[in-house]
Amino acid sequence: MAAPTVTASLHSTTYAPGAQMLLTVAYGEPDTKTFTVTLVVTDDQGNSSAPVTVSAVIDPLTLTVTDDSDRTWTRVSDNGAVAVFRAVT
C-alpha cells in the first residue's frame, strides 16, 4: 500500500485579525481505484434502454482541516485532487 501525498499552502504569509484565510491542499492516493459500471434495463418484452455508465472511486481520501486555535475551516471546493478551505483569523 502506497502512502497518500499531500501539500498545503496558505494564500498569504501574514494575516490581520478577522482576515479571511484560504488554505489550498493538493492531495493524492496512489492506491485509489476507479471502476465503471454500465447498466442496461430490459423489460419483459425484450425492449432495452440505452446503456448508462457510472464511474465510482474506491477508497477515496477524506480531508479534514483543524488547527490548535479551534477555528472552523469550511471546504470551499474539492475536485478530488485539490481542495480549498476557508477560515477567519
C-alpha positions in Angstrom: 0.0 0.0 0.0 1.5 3.3 -1.1 1.3 6.3 1.2 -1.0 9.2 0.3 0.6 12.5 -0.7 -0.3 16.0 0.4 1.0 19.6 0.1 -0.7 22.6 1.7 -0.3 26.3 1.4 -2.0 29.4 2.7 -2.6 32.3 0.3 -0.7 34.8 2.4 2.3 34.8 4.8 0.7 37.2 7.3 -2.9 38.0 8.3 -4.6 40.8 10.3 -7.2 39.8 12.9 -10.5 39.0 11.3 -9.0 38.4 7.9 -10.1 35.5 5.7 -7.5 32.7 5.2 -7.6 30.4 2.2 -5.8 27.1 2.5 -5.1 25.1 -0.7 -4.4 21.4 -0.3 -3.2 19.2 -3.2 -3.5 15.5 -2.4 -3.4 12.1 -4.0 -3.9 8.5 -3.1 -1.8 6.2 -5.3 -4.0 3.2 -4.4 -7.3 4.8 -5.3 -9.0 2.8 -8.0 -11.8 4.0 -10.4 -14.2 1.5 -11.8 -17.1 1.8 -14.3 -20.5 0.2 -14.1 -22.7 0.0 -17.2 -26.4 -0.7 -16.8 -29.0 -1.6 -19.4 -32.6 -2.2 -18.3 -34.7 -4.7 -20.3 -38.4 -5.2 -19.9 -40.4 -8.5 -20.2 -40.9 -7.9 -23.9 -37.2 -7.5 -24.7 -37.1 -3.7 -25.0 -33.9 -2.4 -23.7 -32.8 1.1 -22.5 -29.7 2.8 -23.7 -26.7 2.0 -21.7 -26.0 4.1 -18.7 -22.4 4.3 -17.5 -21.3 5.4 -14.0 -17.8 5.8 -12.6 -17.1 5.4 -9.0 -13.9 5.7 -6.9 -12.9 3.0 -4.4 -11.1 4.2 -1.3 -11.1 8.0 -1.8 -9.3 10.2 0.6 -11.3 12.4 3.0 -9.8 15.7 4.1 -10.4 17.4 7.4 -8.7 20.6 8.5 -8.3 21.5 12.2 -5.9 23.8 14.0 -5.0 24.4 17.6 -7.0 27.7 17.7 -10.3 25.9 17.3 -11.1 27.8 14.0 -13.8 26.5 11.8 -12.4 25.6 8.4 -15.0 25.4 5.7 -14.5 23.5 2.4 -14.8 25.9 -0.5 -14.1 23.5 -3.3 -12.7 20.0 -3.8 -12.2 18.3 -7.2 -10.6 15.1 -5.8 -7.0 16.3 -6.2 -7.1 19.9 -4.9 -9.2 21.2 -2.1 -9.6 24.8 -0.8 -10.7 25.6 2.7 -11.6 28.9 4.3 -11.3 30.2 7.9 -11.2 33.6 9.6 -8.2 34.6 11.8 
